Amino acid sequence: MNFFRGVMGGQAAGPQPSGAETIQKLCDRVASSTLLEDRRDAVRALKSLSKKYRMEVGTQAMDHLINILQTDRSDSEILGYALDTLYNIICNDEEEEQDESEDENAQKQADDLGAQFTDKFIQDPEHITLLLTLLEEFDFHVRWPGVKLLTALLKNQGVQVQGIILVSPMGVSRLMDLLADSREVIRNDGLLLLQQLTKGNAAIQKIVAFENAFERLLDIITEEGSSDGGIVVEDCLLLLLNLLKNNSSNQNFFKEGSYIQRMKPWFEVGDDNAGWSAQKVTNLHLMLQLVRVMVSPVNSPGATASCQKSMYQCDLLQQLCTILMATGVPADILTETINTVSEVIRGSQVNQDYFASVNAPSNPPRPAIVVLLMSMVNERQPFVLRCAVLYCFQCFLYKNQKGQGEIVATLLPSTIDANSISAGQLLCGGLFSADSLSNWCAAVALAHALQDNLTQKEQLLRVQLATSLGKPPVSLLQQCTNILSQGDKIVRRGSKVQTRVGLLMLLCTWISNCPIAVTHFLHNQENVPFLTAQISENLGEDERLVQGLCALLLGICIYYNDNSLENYTKEKLKQLIEKRIGKENFVEKLGFITKHELYSRAAQKPQPVFPSPEQMLFDHEFTKLVKELEGVITKAVHKSTEEEKKEEEVKKTLEQHDNIVTQYKELIREQDAQIQELKEQVASMTSQNEQMQTTVTQQLSQIQQHKDQYNILKLKLGKENQSQSSSQGDGSQMNGLQTEELSQLREEVEELRKQHSLLQTQLGDKDALINTLSGASQTADGPAGGSDNTELLQELEALRNQVQSQSTEITQLKTERQDLLRKAEAGSSDTAVPTSDGSLDGAKMAELEGRLTAQMSETQRLEEEVKRLSESRAELEQQLASSTSTVAILQTEKTKLQTEVQESKKEQDDLLMLLADQDQKIHNLKQRLKDLGETVEDEDDLDARDQTDDDDEEDEDED
């Protein structure tokens, strides 16, 4: 115990041991002591010395401390001391008071020391597994230092520790349990641990996300007060950014889990926005970044569009626009909100339309676009804010031809409102202002209103500007070229590189792919001499970019020239370049654009981010235009007149071939439509045939039932005739039975009449069907028509057989009725025997004779009905005969159609031979072009381009 008193600060006699000696003795005590209390005291002493003697404790005691973690698992106090000691020797963020003059090398050495001890600790991966196991302990004194130690290990050697945790069974799941700890200290440090764990490791990010991390983190943010919360909200947002940034799987999971809808309450700010705390600004800034991660332009287009749609449907976009138009919002939050709204609406027509309808809360209300543009062209506004507004305007016009038309319309004479400020007026004001940054921003914004929109390029040629009193108005195109070429006061403003670059980018975008604009540009006699003079001069380093842009503008005038101006045809412009500049010199100057150091930076991403206003020279969309045109302009300049003529001939031949192919495609489409229509008719006829077959089957079953009933009645009648007696009562029964038989015969005749009517109806339907088939057979092909006629003949033959069988049954019924009448007469003669009672017998005889007379009249009526039915049957047979003749006519027409089909097949074979010959000619022409060094696209590429991009097809026609 005297030893421990000396270590802990007690007074001891004799000389004091050094720190290294003390640490060595404590390590020996930890290793050799059998009592748990002695080992605990020794570890506690090492903990107290670990900050002051970090090197010694780490070198001598680390193995003993790890051994304590493995062997003394039952005592939480000694585990806590050991973990704290390991944390002190590994962590580089110890809070020590250091003088300001302390050398930075000392700090670097401390960092290296932490990395060395971390490497030593993770040499055995089982140490990390042991640490993960200790984190399952609920005891605060074990769990909290364990979390801090693992966080320090991840900070020092993140990649190696991540790999060990990733392969450890349930390693990530154990760490996720820290977020559910009821003790806020452990939960908050668990957030820091997960931040380090998820940095740059997509596999761990996916595991954490699928461990329900989004739900837990959003719950914590809500519990802590959302944007009004403290540092815990910031840690949750940083962890969410780690999980979602550049991880498409997690982004899709976040969207599918409806977590985007839970972000809307974050941006509900009140009317009083004064006095925002620094923490609230930080939180809201991270929340906006989280929204941008989901709709970033670097994501896949499908995922971005889906997230944009969800943000509009859950009113998140509306909430962001509310912040955009609110007052009292800090400048950096406003800037980030503008950038966020920009990416939420970029390329989404619905979101762009909504943004166009947003009005600022001013009197009178003004569109949000106008208010933002007023900030962009105001030189007193912060630079980052002006860049954000420009990005917002670019995103609003991205793939939005409707918005482009609305912006250009505000410049046209018929739509200008003198009482209000429009977007076009602001852009023109910025384009010709004294501030070079406003010139550049306005030029780029106006160029985006013309991007990939031939209609608006032509419309903008109508814009007229009033330069000064007493002078006629000039066009906007003329004024832009005047700023570049004239030598008055305007040039002194426009001589700044930034202004000239902006105007040249606007002109290149404007006249590219627009021959009418090229003609207007060349119509000014001063433009071409100015461009050739600029390109041919030997200027300084700053002017090289301007020379390159002038070369690009002149090259566009050559490439998209329709030769409508005699003085400035393609050939004359190329001769001018060769005489005044030189082809090689021209190409070299054109290459100055892509070699500029700021070109590659602007080409990386759409958002304009520049360290300073002076470096704001290139626009992202313009870099794509340069990449597209540089090669074709170089080829156009080097081409000779003969090569151009050959190329034009080949293009004409290809166009003719394309026209022929298009015609045949249309013919094939028409034939496909006819075949489809005939197939539908065949299907309809098949269904009708099935219905008729069902009807015939039902009729046959009914006839069979009548036959069975008739046979039963015949049997009953035979039995009753045999059992007749000579009494009058028996005679009365016989007469009664005959009456029943006659009633049954009436019912049979009525049933036959109904069947006759049904047959007539079916025969009318068949006639209509035959007429339909006769019309359809004129358009159907041979085999199909032949099969349909065969089916019709079979069906008519079945109906003829059915009518004949029913006629036979009618004849049989007539015969049987006559037999019954004969039997009835025989029965009546038998009952007429005189009886002993004369008067009574006479009355009965009179009654019987009356009944017999009635039966005879009824029998006669039935005979007439049967005769009428026979005549109807004869008429039906005549109709069947006429149907048969119609079928013969159809067969003749079918033969004729087959002959026509054979002739059409011959014509198609001839056309195919013609196409094959043309394909061979085209192949030879393409091969000749390839031999001449030209790039020739295949027919499939041209066809795909025609189908996917109508604008590109128009461009090729104009070329």
Buried (B, 14 or more C-beta within 10 A) or exposed (E): EEBBEBBEEEEEEEEEBEBBEBBBBBBEBBBEBEEEEBBBBBBBBBBBBBBEBBBBBBBBBBEBBBEBBEEBBEBBBBBBBBBBBBBBBBBBEEEEEEEEEEEEEEEEEBEEBBBBBBEBBBEEBBBBBBBBBBBEBEEBBBBBBBBBBBBBBBBBBBEBBBBBBBEBEEBBEBBBEBBEBEBEEBBBBBBBBBBBBBBEBBEBBBBBBEBEBBEBBBEBBBEBEBBEBBEBBBBBBBBBBBBBBEBEEBBBBBBEBEBBBBBBEBBEBEEEBEEBEEBBBBBBBBBBBBBBBBBBBEBEEEBBBBBBBBBBEBEBBBBBBBBBBBEEBBEBBBBBBBBBBBBBBBBBEEBBBBBBEBBBEEEEEBBBBBBBBBBBBBBEBEBBBBBBBBBBBBBBBBBBBEBBBBBBBBBBEEEBEEEEBBBBBBBBBBBBBEBBBBBBBBBBBBBBBBBBBBBBBBBBBEBBBEBEEEEEEBBBBBBBBBBBBBEEEBBEBBEBBBBBBBBBBBBBBBBBBBBBBBBBBBBBEEBBEBBBEBBBEEEEEEBBBBBBBBBBBBBBBBBBBEEEBEEBBBBBBBEBBBEBBBEEBBBBBBBBBBEBEBBEBBBEEBBBBBEEBEEBBBBBBBBEBBEEBBEEBBEBBBBEEEBBEBBEEBEEBBEEBBEBBEEBEEEEEEEEEEBEEBEEBBEEBEEBBEEBEEEBEEBEEEBEEBEEEBEEBBEEBEEBEEEBEEEBEBBBBBBEBBBEBBEBBBEBBEEBBEBBEEBBEBBEEBBEBBEBBBEBBEEBBBEBBBEBBEBBBEBBEEBBEBBEEBBEBBEEBBEBBEEBBEBBBEBBEEBBEEEEEEEEBEEBBEEBEEBBEEBEEBBEEBBEBBEEBEEBBEEBBEBBEEBEEBBEEBBEBBEEBBEEBEEEEEEEEEEEEEBEEBEEEBEEBBEEBEEBEBEBEEBEEBBEBBEEEEEBBEBBEEE
